[in-house]
Amino acid sequence: MSDCIFCKIAKHEIPCDAVYEDDDFLAFRDINPVAPTHVLLIPKQHVSSLLDEGAKAEMLGRMTALVPKLAEQLGIAADGFRLVVNTGKEGGQTVHHLHFHILGGRSLQWPPG
């Protein structure tokens, strides 16, 4: 999608603070973090949400398998972290490109107090 900001980031048309990249996925620091560590993990191929037919189990499995490795690399694995996937308007999704929020570095109790 030509107007998708995450597609542009994945194609290196817009800079980001990348923490991981391979042929299929890119992880980068959120520009508006809600926790001391707030990283977004995206597939490079445009998939609009978990409801998109492009959100295949194999791709989601590989993407999810990256999360513990990234948490370790980011130094948040030992104390714990939160993985958030917003889906659709009512689910709080504001960028319509599938992305995981990896959050850590402070207590992230739910619901917030």
N, C-alpha and C positions, 0 to 999 in steps of 0.2 A: 504494500500500500504506500503510495507516494507521499501521503500526508501524515503518516504514522511516525510520531517522534521516536519511538523505540526502534522502528525499522531504520530510521536515519542514524540513530546511535549505533546500531548493529553494523551498519555499512560504513561507519567511521565518518559520516557526513557531519555529525555533531559530536564534539568531544565529550568524554566522560572520564571519571576517575575509576578506571577498570581495575578489578581485583582478580579477575579470572577470565580467560577466553579460550575456546577451542573452536573447532569447525562448526559446531551446532549451537553453542550457548555462549552468553556473555553475562558476566556479573560486574556490577558497578555500584559505587556509593550513591545513595539517594541525595538529590540536591536539597531536599527539605526533610532531613532526618527527624524521626520521632523518638529515637533512642540513640545512645552513644555510638552503637554500631547499627547501621541501617543500610543494607545492601539489597539491590534488586537483581534477580536472576531471570533472564529472558531467553527464550529460544530465538535464534537469529531469523528463522523462518517466521513469517507473520502468522500467528494464531491469535484470534481475537479474544478468546476466553476459554475456560474449561468446557464451555458448552459448544465450542467450535468443533466441527468434525475433524479438524486438523489436530485436535488434542488427543492423539492416539496414546494408548496405554504404554507402548514401547518408549515413545518420546518422553512422556510424563515420568516413567520409571527412571530413565537416565537422568532427567532433570532433578528428580527428587533424590537420587543417589548422590548427586553433587553437593547437596545441602550439608551433610555432616563434614565433608571434606572442606568446604568453604568455612563452616563454623570453626573447625580446628585451625585453619589458616588465619582466620580473623581473631583468634584468641577468645572465642566465646563458647566453645564446646564444653569446657569443664564446668562452668557455672550454669549452663543452660541458655537456651535461646527460644525465640518464637518464630514459627513459619506461618505467614499469612498469605492467603490467596483470595483476593476480592473478585467476585464474579457478578457482572451486571450492575445496573444502576442501583438497585436496592441493596446489593452486596457491597457497595462503596467503590466499585471499579470506575476510575476516572480516565485511565489510559486504556484504550481497547486493543491491547496487545498483551497476551498472557504474561504475567510476571509474578514471581514469588518475592515477598518481602522477608528478608532474614534479619531479625531484630535481636539485639542483645546488648549487654553492658550495664544493665540495671534491671531491677525487678519489674517484670511486665505482667503483673497479675491481671486476670480478667474476671469479671468486668472491672474497668478502671474505677478507682475510688473517688 
